Each structure stands twice: as C-alpha cells, then as structure tokens.
Amino acid sequence: MAVRPTRSRLPGPARRALIVEAALVEFASRGYEAASLGRVAAAAGVARPVLYDHYPSKLALFVELLRTQHAELLRCVREPIAMDAPMRQRMRLTIDAFLRFAEERPLAWRLLHPDHPPLDTAAAAEQRYCRAESSRVLAALIEPDSRRAGIDPASTAGHVVFVIHQEALHAAARWWHAHPEVPRADVVDGVMVALWSGFGVSESRD
C-alpha cells in the first residue's frame, strides 16, 4: 500500500505554493505590519526555517505576493481593453473584468487595495510601485480610445479623466464588497452610467 506523502515530504514548489496561499490570507486579512510569518508557516504546515528557505524576510514574501496578484489583475483587464470591439463594449467588459476579479479573488483585491497602506517604508514603496505600474499600463492601453474621444491623454484633462475612472472603479468595488447581494451586472451598469460620459460620448454611440 502506497504511503501518502506528508507536507514535510512535499517538493519545493508545492511547499512554496502552500506558503503563498497562507500568506495571501494573512496579509490581506491583517495588513503588512500585523502579519506574522509564524502564522503563515503554521497555516502552510511548514516549519518556520523552511519558510525562510523560500523567503528570507516578510518583505520578500509580501513583494512576490503583491507583484503576482497585480500581474494577474492586469491580465484580467488587458484582454477586454485590447479586443477588437466597439469602445462602449470594451469599456463595459473591462469594468466587468475588474469587478469579477474583486468578486472571485477578494483576498487578492484587498491585498492590492487595502483600506490602510503599509507603514513600513519599503512595503509602502512596493504598493505605490504596483499602483504606478498599473496606471502606466492601463493608460497606454486606453490611449487610442482617449484620442478618438478628443482627449489628449498627456494633457491635464486626460490625466484627470483617467484618475477619475480608476478611483471610481475602486470605490465601486469597495461599495460592492459591503453590499454583496447586488448582482455584478447591476454594479457594472452603475459604473457605466457614471463613467461613459467621461469620454464625451452618449450611451447611443460607440
């Protein structure tokens, strides 16, 4: 009869995956300062020295987790923005993709958009880096749409419109987490009503 491997016998990548899973819960639920690597190790079923074999510090684990989840969020919204479809359809699908990420991965969303950013200088800088990188990538993706709508993305108006769109999405996701009984489609409808006119177009146009 084959003996089922214990966690101590798991290969390195499998142990690393358990650590990352436990760390996501810890950081998202408690924030950077209150997070404990001891609790992460216990939840992952590994000894603390084993955790340090994979991640030499709390910051190293936080940075990898933050960047991985940030890349996944960008992947989710990049596809609808770049697809070949009318602007209104792409905008709606992008909003839906963002909110679907917040719905299906609430811990990842909370990690990326905490109520209170880290106080630790290095961790806070990493959080700002991910925000800035997200803005850079998304701004580049919507630049053609902005120009078609007569908005210079490099102008003050272009920056303001972009920031308003970003902050509105974040606010909608936060509101929705407090009202989970509301269907996602209804939240998307509300965001579209609020943001579509930001491109200077009416609901009847593409």
LUMDRENLUM-909221 format. One record per residue (C-alpha): y, z, x; residue in one letter. Coordinates in pm, whole numbers, plus 50000, padded with zeros to 5 digits. Last residue first. Example, Ala and Ser with C-alpha at 12.3 -4.5 7.8 and 13.67 -1.06 7.14 Angstrom:
498945071451367s 495505078051230a 
# end
This chain:
553534703248031d 555984704847739r 555704719047388s 555904755247504e 559364748947646s 560364743748006v 562844759848246g 560174772148484f 560864808148385g 560384797348025s 556624799848078w 556854835848195l 557244858747895a 555384837947638v 552664830947896m 552324868047972v 551854876047605g 549234848947553d 547354860847863v 547324896047718v 545914882447393d 543224863047580a 542214894647765r 541374911847438p 543214945047380v 540844974947374e 541544981247743p 545024995147667h 545945015647978a 544254989948204h 546164963648006w 549514979148089w 548664978848461r 547514942548440a 550684932448255a 552854950248511a 551114932448799h 551514898748628l 555174905648552a 555784915948914e 554434883049044q 556314861448794h 559584879948854i 559104876249229v 558644838449195f 561684834348968v 563814854749211v 562674834949515h 563394801849344g 566814813649224a 567694824149579t 566704789949702s 563614781449908a 561514773549599p 564164748249484d 563794748549107i 564054715448921g 560854720248722a 559144693948937r 560294713449244r 558754745549114s 555504728049028d 555244713449379p 555944748049533e 553244765449329i 550624766049605l 553094774049883a 554484803449687a 550944815849621l 550024815749989v 553244832350106r 553264858349831s 549644867949901s 550414870250272e 553364892950202a 551294915749976r 548474916650231c 550924925150510y 552564952250300r 549174969250250q 548494966650621e 551874982050702a 551115010650463a 547805017150640a 549515017350981a 552345040450871t 550205065150676d 552005072650351l 549735048950162p 551135031449854p 551385050749524h 550305034449198d 547895013249399p 547874975249374h 545264962049619l 542964992249593l 543514994249219r 542564957549182w 539424962849389a 538454992949177l 539144974148853p 536934944748950r 535974927648624e 539214934348438e 541674930748727a 539874899248844f 539924886148487r 543654893448475l 544284872048782f 542024844048658a 543684844548314d 547124841548470i 545884812448679t 544284795848377l 547544798448182r 549554784048471m 547084755748519r 547224746748151q 551024747648144r 551224725948457m 548984698348327p 545664695048512a 544344685748856d 543334719648995m 545344737249269a 546634766649065i 543274770848889p 541384772649220e 543794794949414r 543684823449163v 540124835449225c 540164827849597r 543384847649636l 541714877649471l 538704874349702e 540904872850011a 542674904549899h 539334921849844q 538214913650197t 541574922450352r 541694956450185l 538104965350272l 538504954950635e 541764974150667v 540415005450497f 537335006750720l 539425002851035a 541925028950910l 539185054450845k 538045050351203s 535355035651429p 533725015251151y 530125003351188h 528805028751439d 531225053551282y 529245051450958l 526045058651152v 527705089651304p 528495101350948r 524865099450845a 524055073850580v 523345075950207g 526325054550108a 527695082549889a 527265107450173a 528935084550426a 531875077850193v 532185114950116r 532375122850487g 534785093950537l 537165112050305s 539935095450105a 542905117850026a 545335099050251e 544185064050153y 544115067849777g 541655088349572r 539985064549328s 540565031349504a 539865045749850f 536665063749750e 535205037449518v 535845009749769l 534455031450047a 531125035649868a 530664998149833e 531774992150192v 529325018250323i 526465003550121l 527284968750252a 527304981850610r 523874997250559r 522574963550438a 524174945250732p 522614969850980g 519034967450858p 517774995150632l 515445020250789r 517705050350729s 518055038650367r 514315042950321t 511955013550336p 509265012150064r 505835017650219v 503374989850144a 500005000050000m 
# end
